[in-house]
């Protein structure tokens, strides 16, 4: 082979090697990590509470907590919703000062409001309309429990999860979340039922 053709052949080999290296680097590049939150459909407040004056200091087991009457009522209302209105109930919360009982539901039939009014101090209830029931979010949690090892095999490092009433979704923390993992979780668990948070390894809570 002439010197000229050896030079051309050498250039072709070098070009192929460079091209192969370029393809390999694209394939082996790690997927971008997502940091932030996706999902969540806050409930819409439909009525505002107007609590009347109530004794605001609890004794005994309440240890001075304000509005003990609403604390008691909230427990009874939660039981009522769980037993008789689970098909629409999205849960309940108490305001920071315990004066207001927030009732969350996908629908607010008259019977529900009548039964709640029988248990709550006058003017103490605020209603919120939500997209998901608490039982449907519990079903998502059961699915996460069942898929635990499977998610790990998919490379999805779930650091924690649980339903949040005020966000009306199943909160899921994922370490080094990628776009493909987010799409998979939303597809398998329901995009309107989950709130996915991409976090770093340093943000994972350390048990005390």
Secondary structure as the mmCIF struct_conf table of DSSP 4:
data_model
#
loop_
_struct_conf.conf_type_id
_struct_conf.id
_struct_conf.beg_label_comp_id
_struct_conf.beg_label_asym_id
_struct_conf.beg_label_seq_id
_struct_conf.end_label_comp_id
_struct_conf.end_label_asym_id
_struct_conf.end_label_seq_id
HELX_RH_AL_P HELX_RH_AL_P1 UNK A 3 UNK A 28
BEND BEND1 UNK A 29 UNK A 29
HELX_LH_PP_P HELX_LH_PP_P1 UNK A 30 UNK A 33
STRN STRN1 UNK A 34 UNK A 34
STRN STRN2 UNK A 36 UNK A 39
HELX_LH_PP_P HELX_LH_PP_P2 UNK A 42 UNK A 43
STRN STRN3 UNK A 44 UNK A 45
HELX_LH_PP_P HELX_LH_PP_P3 UNK A 51 UNK A 53
HELX_RH_3T_P HELX_RH_3T_P1 UNK A 60 UNK A 62
TURN_TY1_P TURN_TY1_P1 UNK A 63 UNK A 64
BEND BEND2 UNK A 66 UNK A 66
HELX_RH_AL_P HELX_RH_AL_P2 UNK A 68 UNK A 84
TURN_TY1_P TURN_TY1_P2 UNK A 86 UNK A 88
STRN STRN4 UNK A 89 UNK A 94
TURN_TY1_P TURN_TY1_P3 UNK A 96 UNK A 97
BEND BEND3 UNK A 98 UNK A 98
STRN STRN5 UNK A 101 UNK A 105
BEND BEND4 UNK A 106 UNK A 106
HELX_RH_AL_P HELX_RH_AL_P3 UNK A 110 UNK A 119
BEND BEND5 UNK A 120 UNK A 120
HELX_LH_PP_P HELX_LH_PP_P4 UNK A 121 UNK A 121
TURN_TY1_P TURN_TY1_P4 UNK A 122 UNK A 123
STRN STRN6 UNK A 125 UNK A 129
BEND BEND6 UNK A 131 UNK A 132
HELX_RH_AL_P HELX_RH_AL_P4 UNK A 134 UNK A 153
TURN_TY1_P TURN_TY1_P5 UNK A 154 UNK A 155
STRN STRN7 UNK A 157 UNK A 164
TURN_TY1_P TURN_TY1_P6 UNK A 165 UNK A 168
STRN STRN8 UNK A 169 UNK A 175
TURN_TY1_P TURN_TY1_P7 UNK A 176 UNK A 176
STRN STRN9 UNK A 177 UNK A 177
HELX_RH_AL_P HELX_RH_AL_P5 UNK A 179 UNK A 189
TURN_TY1_P TURN_TY1_P8 UNK A 190 UNK A 193
STRN STRN10 UNK A 194 UNK A 199
HELX_RH_3T_P HELX_RH_3T_P2 UNK A 201 UNK A 203
BEND BEND7 UNK A 204 UNK A 204
HELX_LH_PP_P HELX_LH_PP_P5 UNK A 205 UNK A 207
#
